[in-house]
Amino acid sequence: MTGITDKGVVQLITRANSLKHLNIGGTFITDESLSAIAHSCPHLKSIVLWSCRHVTESGLFVLVNKCRKLGSINVWGTRVPLDCFIGLLTIRPALQIKPQGLPLN
């Protein structure tokens, strides 16, 4: 699965709008995939993005703003600055950002 691209994610997501849990960790996806997920998966509860090094804070903000049921996000190994996670918690205070123990305070 590590070879999946934005094009593959977009094709998958447009057909899976009832998706609740998604693991696309370790892939080379970008914010294009996060935007497609945000617009097509209103029931998403958890997403794993570990080591998705091409994901930016902009993509994460779109995802958290659009996926109102999102309760858990795994961002281990991403290149997103720490203050982005504080911003995400401002939008959704109950959001669990993994790995546990990120120094957010």
Helices and strands as residue ranges (DSSP letters): H 6-13, E 21-23, H 31-40, E 46-48, H 57-66, E 72-74, H 82-91, E 96-98
